[in-house]
Amino acid sequence: MVALQDIRVRPILESLEFIQAHNPSVARFGDGEVDLMTGSSIPYQEYDPDLAQALLEILETPSGPDLLVCLPDVFDNRERYNQNAVHFWKQHFNRYQAFYEEHCQSPWYGSTFISRPYIDLLDKGQAAASFAALKDLWKGRDLLIVEGEMSRSGAGNDLFAGAASLQRIICPSRHAFRHYESILETILAHAENRLILLMLGPTAKVLARDLQERGHQAIDLGHIDSEYEWFQMGVQHKVKLGHKHTAEFNYDEGIELEEDGVYASQVVARIGLERKKEGLMQEQTVEKDTQEGLISIIIPVYNVSSYLRRCMDSILKQTYRHFEVILVNDGSTDGSALICQDYVTQDSRVRLIHQENQGPSAARNRGLQVAQGEYVTFIDSDDFVEDTYLELLYRSLVKNDADISICNFTSFNEERQAFLFSITSEMYFEEAYTVQEWLRKESSGANNLHLVFTFSPMKLFKRSLWDGLQYPVGRLREDDATIYKVYLKAQRISFINQPLYYYSQSPAGLSRNGMQEDITSMISIAEERLALLVALGYDVTEHLDSYVKRLEKCQADALYSGQVELFQQISNKLDLIRHHRKEG
């Protein structure tokens, strides 16, 4: 078995020279294809076992003059890429190292990044040579481009200006593999003496192989158009394009397609699309409104001006793009509301609600009332998240057919400005649980599960679970009083032992005056939960043990804080329980 660092990928220019010399078909593999091969859906392609099997067969095919199989050029020398790319691939390999080592046994691979020669590289000076070599592949040749309906590759730029002629077949932007046979048949009808360029996600890999077997050269070029646009703009980071699909923006919202007679004349076929030119924009709106997967991110905001930008910046960098942010300004008096307004003007996905100060429960309830997403997650405004927070929670939920997906966290000490790591990459696992199984995890001391269980953040919920539920206003430990009720409405819960959420630790805590109320809340919530579990017919043996441990902790807290009457009340309960157990 090959070690990860020994997988050999030829550089971009060397890969392009090989294509120029041998005219092979090209199939490029990235993180999305690995997700599909290991059983997960991705934002623009649902999991399909036939697609997964075909991708695996291609991946295990050694490269040669007929078919060039490509992998990302990130197995060594990752320092060539920007910080975001380095972090992304580190996380990816933490999860999938064993998969690569088992299935990537070929002597060498081409570079997947022949279609990514610009934006992620620190040294962008080599991009001009890469694009020149790409253009040489189709200079003077007749092209057939197969792409999604919003891609419009080369429209508005000179990427394909050197081609002798250009035809296009337009396919669905999402779940294209559903139409595979029709797409392949249509390509074959127009492929004679043409170089075929494929911009169709994972489906393009299978097309490249099948077209090669039928005597045609087909190159999977993915997001090359976005890279070329960014190259021409000279930008240093990814910028959304307003007139066509943009790489990494998998949900094509806010796009105003321009009337382009040249583009329209190039289209020779449309597959899986029943769309008339004059009705284009109207149908686009309907498609957007019915699109699956919108996540509502609810953020209560109260006097967090020192932390709010850190939180919001981490959210707007999410690799999963189809979300709305609902900021509920809970009567802030430190300028937090102005920061919120700044982000509303920056990004159309951000919404802002103002209310008089009522506490985090009321703010979350208000967010739930206006949320439009099929899914909902809570993020506290002094916390922040990994770029992959939404994406990995969403994929886990879909993959495991769950109602709730949950991740772990890392604490961040604000005084020391230091991360307190407790979950490492070696501890990674993903598991799905029944509700009964998950309820037992609250008493587990391993992997922070006793904390993960209760917190409102770190979780992606199906929005429908919250119907009829809300946080108790004016009550301490609102998470403890609420989240278990949402669990009880679920059928299946998935958990990723990966710290995607950063929890802020600050010196502020419960005051001595608030201690009695907190102790009382801890006990009343535990007793309420026990009563509900018994009524629902759950086995409460372990929950009774947890209740006793909670009483013992509250007993000590009451004594420490000088709450003598409360201490005596708790002691009476413990004496009764111990007497009953002794008698039993």
C-alpha positions as CSV (number, residue, x, y, z in Angstrom):
1,M,0.0,0.0,0.0
2,V,1.4,3.4,-1.0
3,A,1.9,6.1,1.7
4,L,0.1,9.4,1.2
5,Q,3.2,11.4,0.8
6,D,4.5,9.0,-1.9
7,I,1.6,9.6,-4.3
8,R,3.2,11.3,-7.3
9,V,1.3,14.1,-9.2
10,R,2.9,15.8,-12.2
11,P,2.9,19.6,-12.1
12,I,0.4,21.6,-14.1
13,L,2.6,22.5,-17.0
14,E,4.0,18.9,-17.2
15,S,0.5,17.6,-17.2
16,L,-0.5,19.9,-20.0
17,E,2.6,18.9,-22.0
18,F,1.5,15.3,-21.7
19,I,-2.0,16.1,-23.0
20,Q,-0.5,18.1,-25.9
21,A,1.8,15.2,-26.9
22,H,-0.6,12.3,-26.6
23,N,-4.1,13.7,-26.9
24,P,-5.6,11.6,-24.1
25,S,-9.0,12.1,-22.5
26,V,-8.7,13.6,-19.0
27,A,-10.5,12.8,-15.8
28,R,-9.8,15.1,-12.8
29,F,-10.5,14.0,-9.2
30,G,-11.0,16.4,-6.3
31,D,-12.5,16.4,-2.8
32,G,-16.1,16.1,-4.1
33,E,-15.4,12.9,-6.0
34,V,-13.8,11.4,-2.9
35,D,-16.9,12.3,-0.9
36,L,-19.1,10.6,-3.5
37,M,-16.9,7.5,-3.6
38,T,-17.1,7.2,0.2
39,G,-20.9,7.5,0.3
40,S,-21.7,11.2,0.7
41,S,-23.7,13.6,-1.4
42,I,-22.2,16.9,-2.3
43,P,-24.0,20.2,-2.9
44,Y,-24.5,19.8,-6.7
45,Q,-24.5,16.0,-7.0
46,E,-26.5,13.6,-4.9
47,Y,-24.8,10.3,-4.0
48,D,-25.5,7.6,-6.6
49,P,-23.9,4.1,-6.1
50,D,-23.5,3.6,-9.9
51,L,-21.7,7.0,-10.1
52,A,-19.5,6.1,-7.1
53,Q,-18.5,2.8,-8.6
54,A,-17.7,4.3,-12.0
55,L,-15.5,7.0,-10.3
56,L,-13.6,4.4,-8.3
57,E,-12.9,2.3,-11.4
58,I,-11.5,5.4,-13.2
59,L,-9.4,6.4,-10.2
60,E,-7.8,3.0,-10.0
61,T,-6.9,3.1,-13.8
62,P,-3.2,3.9,-14.4
63,S,-2.6,7.0,-16.5
64,G,-1.5,6.5,-20.1
65,P,-1.6,8.0,-23.6
66,D,-5.4,7.2,-23.9
67,L,-6.6,8.4,-20.5
68,L,-4.9,10.8,-18.0
69,V,-6.2,10.4,-14.5
70,C,-5.6,13.5,-12.3
71,L,-5.3,14.2,-8.6
72,P,-4.8,17.4,-6.7
73,D,-1.1,18.4,-6.5
74,V,-1.1,18.7,-2.7
75,F,0.4,15.5,-1.4
76,D,3.7,17.4,-0.7
77,N,5.0,21.0,-1.0
78,R,1.6,22.4,0.1
79,E,3.4,25.6,1.1
80,R,2.9,26.7,-2.6
81,Y,-0.7,27.4,-1.8
82,N,-2.5,30.0,0.2
83,Q,-3.5,29.4,3.9
84,N,-7.1,28.5,3.2
85,A,-6.1,25.9,0.6
86,V,-3.5,24.4,2.9
87,H,-6.0,24.2,5.8
88,F,-8.6,22.7,3.6
89,W,-6.4,19.9,2.3
90,K,-5.0,19.2,5.7
91,Q,-8.5,18.6,7.0
92,H,-9.4,16.6,3.9
93,F,-6.5,14.2,4.3
94,N,-7.1,13.9,8.1
95,R,-10.4,12.3,7.1
96,Y,-9.6,10.4,3.9
97,Q,-5.9,9.4,4.2
98,A,-6.7,5.7,4.3
99,F,-8.9,6.0,1.2
100,Y,-6.1,7.5,-0.8
101,E,-3.5,5.0,0.4
102,E,-5.8,2.1,-0.5
103,H,-7.0,3.2,-4.0
104,C,-4.3,5.5,-5.4
105,Q,-1.7,2.9,-6.4
106,S,-0.8,4.2,-9.9
107,P,2.8,5.1,-10.6
108,W,1.8,8.7,-11.3
109,Y,-1.1,11.1,-11.9
110,G,-1.7,14.3,-13.8
111,S,-2.6,17.4,-12.0
112,T,-6.3,18.1,-11.2
113,F,-5.2,21.8,-11.0
114,I,-4.8,22.2,-14.7
115,S,-8.2,23.8,-14.2
116,R,-7.0,25.6,-11.1
117,P,-3.8,27.3,-12.2
118,Y,-4.3,30.7,-10.5
119,I,-6.4,31.6,-7.4
120,D,-5.0,29.2,-4.7
121,L,-1.4,29.6,-5.6
122,L,0.8,32.0,-3.6
123,D,3.0,32.6,-6.7
124,K,0.5,33.6,-9.3
125,G,3.1,34.6,-11.8
126,Q,3.1,31.1,-13.4
127,A,-0.6,31.3,-14.3
128,A,0.0,33.1,-17.6
129,A,2.1,30.2,-18.9
130,S,-0.6,27.7,-17.7
131,F,-3.4,29.4,-19.5
132,A,-1.3,29.8,-22.6
133,A,-0.6,26.0,-22.6
134,L,-4.3,25.3,-22.1
135,K,-5.3,27.5,-25.0
136,D,-2.8,25.6,-27.2
137,L,-4.8,22.4,-26.6
138,W,-7.7,23.8,-28.6
139,K,-6.0,26.3,-30.9
140,G,-7.4,25.8,-34.4
141,R,-9.6,22.9,-33.3
142,D,-13.4,22.5,-33.4
143,L,-14.8,22.4,-29.9
144,L,-17.8,20.8,-28.3
145,I,-18.4,22.2,-24.8
146,V,-20.7,20.2,-22.4
147,E,-21.6,22.3,-19.4
148,G,-24.2,23.3,-16.8
149,E,-26.9,25.7,-17.7
150,M,-25.4,28.6,-15.7
151,S,-21.7,28.0,-16.6
152,R,-21.4,29.8,-19.9
153,S,-17.7,29.0,-20.1
154,G,-15.8,31.5,-22.2
155,A,-18.8,33.9,-22.5
156,G,-17.5,37.4,-22.1
157,N,-13.8,36.5,-22.3
158,D,-11.3,35.2,-24.9
159,L,-10.6,31.8,-23.3
160,F,-11.7,29.9,-26.5
161,A,-11.0,32.6,-29.0
162,G,-8.3,30.5,-30.7
163,A,-10.7,27.6,-31.5
164,A,-11.8,27.1,-35.1
165,S,-15.5,26.7,-34.1
166,L,-17.5,26.1,-30.9
167,Q,-20.7,24.2,-30.2
168,R,-22.4,23.7,-26.8
169,I,-24.6,21.1,-25.1
170,I,-26.3,22.5,-22.0
171,C,-27.1,20.2,-19.1
172,P,-28.6,20.5,-15.6
173,S,-26.3,22.3,-13.2
174,R,-27.2,19.9,-10.4
175,H,-27.6,16.1,-10.3
176,A,-26.4,15.8,-13.9
177,F,-25.8,12.1,-13.5
178,R,-29.5,11.5,-13.4
179,H,-29.5,12.2,-17.2
180,Y,-26.2,10.4,-18.0
181,E,-27.5,8.2,-20.9
182,S,-29.2,11.2,-22.6
183,I,-26.1,13.3,-22.2
184,L,-23.7,10.7,-23.6
185,E,-26.0,9.9,-26.5
186,T,-26.3,13.6,-27.4
187,I,-22.6,14.2,-27.2
188,L,-22.0,11.2,-29.5
189,A,-24.4,12.7,-32.0
190,H,-22.3,15.9,-32.2
191,A,-18.8,14.7,-31.4
192,E,-17.4,13.9,-34.8
193,N,-13.9,15.5,-35.3
194,R,-14.4,17.7,-32.2
195,L,-12.4,18.1,-29.0
196,I,-14.9,17.7,-26.2
197,L,-14.5,20.0,-23.1
198,L,-16.5,18.9,-20.1
199,M,-17.6,21.2,-17.3
200,L,-20.1,19.0,-15.5
201,G,-18.8,18.1,-12.1
202,P,-18.4,14.4,-11.2
203,T,-20.4,13.3,-14.2
204,A,-17.6,14.7,-16.4
205,K,-15.2,12.0,-15.2
206,V,-17.4,9.2,-16.4
207,L,-18.1,10.9,-19.7
208,A,-14.3,11.4,-20.3
209,R,-13.7,7.6,-19.9
210,D,-16.7,6.5,-21.9
211,L,-16.0,8.9,-24.7
212,Q,-12.4,7.9,-24.9
213,E,-13.5,4.2,-25.2
214,R,-15.6,5.3,-28.2
215,G,-12.6,7.0,-29.9
216,H,-13.2,10.7,-28.8
217,Q,-10.9,13.0,-26.8
218,A,-12.7,14.5,-23.9
219,I,-11.1,16.8,-21.3
220,D,-12.7,17.4,-17.9
221,L,-11.9,21.1,-17.3
222,G,-14.3,21.9,-14.4
223,H,-14.0,25.4,-13.1
224,I,-11.5,26.7,-15.7
225,D,-13.8,29.6,-16.7
226,S,-13.9,31.1,-13.1
227,E,-10.1,30.7,-12.8
228,Y,-9.6,32.6,-16.1
229,E,-12.0,35.4,-15.1
230,W,-10.2,35.8,-11.8
231,F,-6.8,35.8,-13.6
232,Q,-8.0,38.5,-16.0
233,M,-9.3,40.6,-13.1
234,G,-6.1,40.2,-11.2
235,V,-7.9,39.4,-7.9
236,Q,-6.2,37.7,-5.0
237,H,-9.2,35.9,-3.6
238,K,-12.3,34.3,-5.0
239,V,-14.9,36.8,-6.3
240,K,-18.5,36.0,-7.2
241,L,-19.4,36.6,-10.9
242,G,-22.7,38.3,-11.4
243,H,-23.4,37.0,-14.9
244,K,-22.7,33.3,-14.7
245,H,-21.7,30.4,-12.4
246,T,-18.7,31.0,-10.1
247,A,-16.5,28.2,-8.8
248,E,-17.1,27.4,-5.1
249,F,-20.5,29.1,-5.2
250,N,-22.5,26.0,-5.8
251,Y,-25.9,27.6,-5.5
252,D,-26.3,30.1,-8.4
253,E,-28.2,32.9,-6.7
254,G,-28.4,36.5,-7.8
255,I,-27.1,35.8,-11.3
256,E,-28.4,38.0,-14.1
257,L,-27.7,36.2,-17.3
258,E,-26.9,38.6,-20.2
259,E,-28.5,38.3,-23.6
260,D,-25.7,36.9,-25.8
261,G,-26.6,36.1,-29.4
262,V,-23.2,34.4,-30.0
263,Y,-23.7,32.1,-27.0
264,A,-27.3,31.3,-28.0
265,S,-26.1,30.4,-31.6
266,Q,-23.6,27.9,-30.2
267,V,-26.1,25.8,-28.3
268,V,-26.9,22.7,-30.3
269,A,-28.8,20.8,-27.6
270,R,-30.3,21.1,-24.1
271,I,-30.8,18.0,-21.9
272,G,-33.0,17.7,-18.9
273,L,-34.1,21.3,-19.3
274,E,-37.5,22.4,-20.3
275,R,-36.9,26.1,-20.7
276,K,-37.8,28.7,-23.3
277,K,-35.5,31.6,-23.8
278,E,-38.2,34.2,-23.1
279,G,-39.1,32.5,-19.8
280,L,-35.6,32.1,-18.5
281,M,-35.5,34.6,-15.6
282,Q,-39.0,33.7,-14.4
283,E,-38.1,30.0,-14.2
284,Q,-34.8,30.8,-12.5
285,T,-36.6,32.4,-9.7
286,V,-38.9,29.5,-9.2
287,E,-35.9,27.1,-9.2
288,K,-34.2,29.2,-6.5
289,D,-37.2,29.3,-4.3
290,T,-37.7,25.5,-4.4
291,Q,-34.0,24.7,-4.0
292,E,-33.2,22.2,-1.3
293,G,-30.6,22.7,1.4
294,L,-31.0,26.3,2.6
295,I,-29.5,26.6,6.1
296,S,-30.6,29.4,8.4
297,I,-27.9,30.5,10.8
298,I,-29.4,32.2,13.9
299,I,-27.0,34.5,15.9
300,P,-28.2,36.3,19.0
301,V,-26.2,39.6,19.4
302,Y,-25.7,41.5,22.7
303,N,-22.7,43.7,23.4
304,V,-20.2,41.6,21.5
305,S,-18.5,44.3,19.5
306,S,-15.0,42.9,20.3
307,Y,-15.9,39.5,18.9
308,L,-18.7,39.9,16.3
309,R,-16.5,40.5,13.2
310,R,-14.5,37.4,14.0
311,C,-17.7,35.4,14.1
312,M,-19.2,36.8,11.0
313,D,-16.0,36.6,8.9
314,S,-15.8,32.9,9.7
315,I,-19.4,32.4,8.6
316,L,-19.0,34.2,5.3
317,K,-16.0,32.0,4.4
318,Q,-18.1,28.8,4.6
319,T,-17.5,26.3,1.8
320,Y,-21.2,25.5,1.9
321,R,-22.7,28.7,0.3
322,H,-26.4,28.2,0.4
323,F,-27.3,29.8,3.7
324,E,-28.9,32.8,5.3
325,V,-27.6,34.6,8.4
326,I,-30.2,35.9,10.9
327,L,-28.7,38.4,13.3
328,V,-31.0,39.3,16.2
329,N,-29.7,42.4,17.9
330,D,-31.0,42.0,21.4
331,G,-30.8,45.7,22.5
332,S,-27.0,46.1,22.2
333,T,-25.5,49.3,23.7
334,D,-21.8,48.9,22.5
335,G,-22.1,49.5,18.8
336,S,-22.7,45.8,17.9
337,A,-25.8,46.9,16.0
338,L,-23.7,49.0,13.6
339,I,-21.4,46.1,13.0
340,C,-24.4,44.0,12.1
341,Q,-25.6,46.6,9.7
342,D,-22.2,46.7,8.0
343,Y,-22.5,43.0,7.2
344,V,-26.0,43.4,5.9
345,T,-24.7,45.8,3.3
346,Q,-21.8,43.5,2.5
347,D,-23.8,40.3,1.8
348,S,-27.4,39.8,0.7
349,R,-27.6,36.6,2.7
350,V,-27.4,38.5,6.0
351,R,-30.6,39.7,7.6
352,L,-30.9,41.9,10.8
353,I,-33.6,42.1,13.4
354,H,-33.6,44.6,16.3
355,Q,-35.5,44.0,19.5
356,E,-35.4,45.3,23.1
357,N,-33.1,43.4,25.4
358,Q,-34.8,40.2,26.4
359,G,-32.0,37.6,26.5
360,P,-30.6,34.9,24.3
361,S,-33.8,32.7,24.5
362,A,-36.0,35.5,23.1
363,A,-33.4,36.2,20.4
364,R,-33.2,32.6,19.3
365,N,-37.0,32.3,19.3
366,R,-37.3,35.4,17.1
367,G,-34.7,33.9,14.7
368,L,-36.7,30.7,14.5
369,Q,-39.9,32.6,13.7
370,V,-38.4,34.2,10.6
371,A,-36.0,31.4,9.4
372,Q,-36.6,30.3,5.8
373,G,-34.2,27.4,5.7
374,E,-35.0,23.7,5.6
375,Y,-32.2,23.4,8.2
376,V,-31.2,25.6,11.1
377,T,-28.0,26.1,13.2
378,F,-27.2,28.4,16.1
379,I,-23.9,30.2,16.5
380,D,-23.1,32.4,19.5
381,S,-21.8,35.8,18.4
382,D,-18.6,35.6,20.5
383,D,-17.7,32.2,19.0
384,F,-16.5,31.3,15.5
385,V,-16.4,28.3,13.2
386,E,-14.2,26.4,10.7
387,D,-14.7,27.1,7.0
388,T,-16.2,23.6,6.6
389,Y,-18.6,23.9,9.6
390,L,-21.8,24.0,7.5
391,E,-20.6,21.7,4.8
392,L,-19.5,18.8,7.0
393,L,-22.6,19.0,9.2
394,Y,-24.8,19.0,6.1
395,R,-23.0,16.1,4.5
396,S,-23.1,14.1,7.7
397,L,-26.9,14.7,8.0
398,V,-27.6,13.7,4.4
399,K,-25.2,10.7,4.4
400,N,-26.6,9.2,7.6
401,D,-30.3,10.1,6.8
402,A,-30.3,11.9,10.1
403,D,-32.6,14.7,11.5
404,I,-29.7,16.3,13.5
405,S,-26.0,16.3,12.9
406,I,-23.5,17.4,15.6
407,C,-19.8,18.2,15.7
408,N,-17.3,18.8,18.4
409,F,-15.6,22.0,19.5
410,T,-12.3,23.6,20.6
411,S,-12.2,26.1,23.4
412,F,-10.5,29.5,22.8
413,N,-9.3,31.3,25.9
414,E,-9.8,35.0,25.4
415,E,-7.4,36.1,28.2
416,R,-4.5,34.1,26.9
417,Q,-5.6,34.2,23.2
418,A,-4.9,30.5,23.1
419,F,-6.7,27.4,21.7
420,L,-7.3,24.6,24.2
421,F,-7.3,21.6,22.0
422,S,-8.9,18.4,23.4
423,I,-10.0,16.7,20.1
424,T,-7.2,15.7,17.7
425,S,-7.3,14.4,14.2
426,E,-6.4,10.9,15.4
427,M,-9.6,10.9,17.4
428,Y,-11.8,11.5,14.4
429,F,-14.9,9.3,13.9
430,E,-18.4,9.6,12.5
431,E,-21.3,7.7,13.9
432,A,-25.1,7.7,13.7
433,Y,-27.3,7.0,16.7
434,T,-30.9,6.3,17.6
435,V,-32.3,8.9,20.0
436,Q,-32.1,6.4,22.9
437,E,-28.4,5.7,22.1
438,W,-27.6,9.4,21.8
439,L,-29.3,10.3,25.1
440,R,-26.9,8.0,26.9
441,K,-24.0,10.0,25.6
442,E,-24.7,12.9,27.9
443,S,-23.1,11.1,30.9
444,S,-20.0,10.2,28.8
445,G,-16.9,11.9,30.0
446,A,-15.1,11.1,26.7
447,N,-14.8,13.5,23.8
448,N,-16.5,16.4,25.6
449,L,-19.8,14.7,24.9
450,H,-21.4,15.9,28.2
451,L,-20.9,19.4,27.0
452,V,-21.6,18.8,23.3
453,F,-24.9,17.2,24.2
454,T,-26.4,20.3,25.8
455,F,-25.0,23.3,23.9
456,S,-27.4,24.8,21.2
457,P,-24.5,25.5,18.8
458,M,-22.4,22.8,17.0
459,K,-25.6,21.3,15.6
460,L,-27.5,21.3,12.3
461,F,-31.3,20.6,12.8
462,K,-34.0,19.9,10.4
463,R,-36.1,23.1,10.8
464,S,-39.3,21.1,11.3
465,L,-38.1,19.6,14.6
466,W,-38.6,23.1,16.1
467,D,-42.3,23.3,15.3
468,G,-44.1,23.8,18.6
469,L,-40.8,24.3,20.6
470,Q,-39.1,27.4,21.8
471,Y,-36.5,28.5,24.4
472,P,-37.8,29.5,27.9
473,V,-37.5,33.3,28.2
474,G,-36.0,34.6,31.4
475,R,-34.7,31.2,32.6
476,L,-31.1,30.2,33.2
477,R,-29.7,27.2,31.4
478,E,-32.0,27.6,28.5
479,D,-30.0,25.2,26.4
480,D,-30.3,22.5,29.0
481,A,-34.0,23.0,29.2
482,T,-34.6,22.9,25.4
483,I,-32.2,20.8,23.4
484,Y,-33.1,17.4,24.8
485,K,-36.7,18.1,23.7
486,V,-35.5,18.5,20.1
487,Y,-33.6,15.3,20.4
488,L,-36.8,13.5,21.4
489,K,-38.5,14.6,18.2
490,A,-35.8,13.2,16.0
491,Q,-35.4,9.7,14.6
492,R,-31.7,9.6,13.9
493,I,-28.8,11.7,15.1
494,S,-25.3,11.8,13.5
495,F,-22.1,12.9,15.3
496,I,-18.7,13.9,13.8
497,N,-15.9,13.9,16.4
498,Q,-14.2,16.8,14.7
499,P,-13.8,20.2,16.3
500,L,-15.5,22.5,13.8
501,Y,-16.7,25.0,16.3
502,Y,-14.6,27.4,18.4
503,Y,-16.1,28.1,21.8
504,S,-15.1,31.4,23.5
505,Q,-14.0,31.2,27.1
506,S,-13.9,34.6,28.9
507,P,-13.5,35.5,32.6
508,A,-17.2,36.4,33.0
509,G,-19.3,33.8,34.7
510,L,-22.2,33.4,37.1
511,S,-22.1,35.8,40.0
512,R,-22.6,34.8,43.6
513,N,-26.1,36.4,43.4
514,G,-27.0,34.3,40.4
515,M,-25.8,31.0,41.9
516,Q,-29.0,30.0,43.7
517,E,-31.1,30.6,40.6
518,D,-28.7,28.5,38.5
519,I,-28.7,25.6,41.0
520,T,-32.5,25.7,41.1
521,S,-32.6,25.6,37.3
522,M,-30.2,22.7,37.1
523,I,-32.4,20.6,39.4
524,S,-35.8,21.5,37.9
525,I,-34.6,20.8,34.4
526,A,-33.3,17.4,35.4
527,E,-36.5,16.5,37.1
528,E,-38.6,17.8,34.2
529,R,-36.5,15.7,31.8
530,L,-36.9,12.5,33.9
531,A,-40.6,12.9,34.0
532,L,-40.9,13.4,30.2
533,L,-38.6,10.4,29.5
534,V,-40.7,8.1,31.8
535,A,-43.9,9.3,30.2
536,L,-42.5,8.5,26.7
537,G,-41.4,5.0,27.8
538,Y,-37.6,5.4,27.7
539,D,-35.3,3.4,29.9
540,V,-34.2,6.0,32.5
541,T,-31.8,3.9,34.5
542,E,-28.7,5.9,33.4
543,H,-30.6,9.2,33.6
544,L,-31.5,8.5,37.2
545,D,-27.8,8.0,37.9
546,S,-27.0,11.3,36.2
547,Y,-29.7,13.0,38.2
548,V,-28.1,11.9,41.4
549,K,-24.7,13.1,40.3
550,R,-26.3,16.5,39.4
551,L,-27.9,16.7,42.8
552,E,-24.6,16.0,44.5
553,K,-22.9,18.8,42.5
554,C,-25.7,21.2,43.3
555,Q,-25.5,20.2,46.9
556,A,-21.8,21.2,47.0
557,D,-22.4,24.4,45.0
558,A,-25.2,25.5,47.4
559,L,-23.0,24.9,50.4
560,Y,-20.1,26.8,48.8
561,S,-22.3,29.8,48.0
562,G,-23.8,29.9,51.5
563,Q,-27.3,28.9,50.4
564,V,-28.1,26.9,53.5
565,E,-31.8,26.5,52.9
566,L,-31.2,25.3,49.3
567,F,-28.4,23.0,50.6
568,Q,-30.9,21.4,53.0
569,Q,-33.6,20.9,50.4
570,I,-31.1,19.1,48.1
571,S,-29.8,17.0,51.0
572,N,-33.3,15.8,51.8
573,K,-33.8,14.6,48.2
574,L,-30.4,12.8,48.3
575,D,-31.2,11.2,51.6
576,L,-34.5,9.9,50.3
577,I,-33.0,8.4,47.2
578,R,-30.2,6.7,49.1
579,H,-32.6,5.3,51.6
580,H,-34.8,4.0,48.9
581,R,-31.9,2.4,47.0
582,K,-30.6,0.8,50.2
583,E,-34.0,-0.6,51.1
584,G,-34.5,-1.8,47.5
